[in-house]
Amino acid sequence: MRKNEGWAVSFLFIQPVFLLLGLMDVWVQKETIMKFMGNDAKIKGGIFAFVLGSFLSGPLYASFPVAMVFLKKGVSLTNILIFSVLGQQQKFR
């Protein structure tokens, strides 16, 4: 890959992320997300956030829009941080 093609790859990657976010926002009910990752989920929510963040492929900037949808759906801030930071850290090892 040439030096100037990096932005094109990033641009092509972020489009499906936004498409999937739109579908998740419409199809997944708030109650379902609250059950797995809400304030009452405790350790189960943290584990679920870590696993979900670890399976999310792509760069770190792709997890921020997902975290925003989670925040809109009522996920606890702790689980959002676990998803964004700890889940993404698994890729660098």
N, C-alpha and C positions, 0 to 999 in steps of 0.2 A: 504494500500500500504506500502510495506517495504521501508526502508531508501534507498536502492540501486536501486530502480525501478524508481526514479525520472528522471534520465538521459534517460531512455528508453522511457518514456512518452514524454519528450521533443524532442527526436529524431524522434519519430513517428509523432509528431505534425508538425515539420518543413518541412517534405517532401511534404505534400500537399500544403503548402504555396509556396514553390518553383515551384511546378507544375502549380499552378494557376497564379503565376507571369509570367511564360513562356507563358502561354496562353494569359494573358492580354497584354503582350508585343507584341505578334504577331497579335492578333485579334482586339485590340482597337487602332484606328488610333490616331496619334498625334493631329490632328485637333480637334477631339472629346474631348480629355482631355484638350486641350488648351481652348476650348470653356467653359468648366465648371470650370476649376481650374487654368487657365493661368493668366498672368499679367492683362489682360483686364476684368477678371471676378469680381474683386473688392470684395464686401461683399458677393455676391452670391457664389464665390469660397471659401471664408472662412467658410460659413455655410455648403457648400457641403463637405469640408474637415473635418469639425468637425463631421458631421453626419456619414461620411464614416469611420472615425477613431473610432467613438463610436460603430459602428456595427461590426468592425473587432474583431473577437473573438481570444482569445489566449494571450500569454504573450507579453510584450513590445518588446522583441527582434524580434518578427515576423513582426512588423511594419517597421523596418529599411530596409529590402529588398524591401518592397512595396514603401517606400519613395525614394529609389534609382531609381526604375523604373519611378516613378513620375518625378524625377529630369531629367532623361534621356528623358522623353516625353515633357519636357518644362513647367512643373508646377512651379508656382512662389514659391520662398523659404519661403515666409510667409505662404502659404497654406500647404506646406510640414511640417513646424513646427506646425501649427495648427493640422494637421492630426496626427503627431507623438506624440505631447505632450498633447494637450488639449483633443483630442479624446480618448487617452488612459487613461487619468485621470478620466474620467467618470466611469471606471470600479471599481475604488477603493472607490467609495462612497456608 
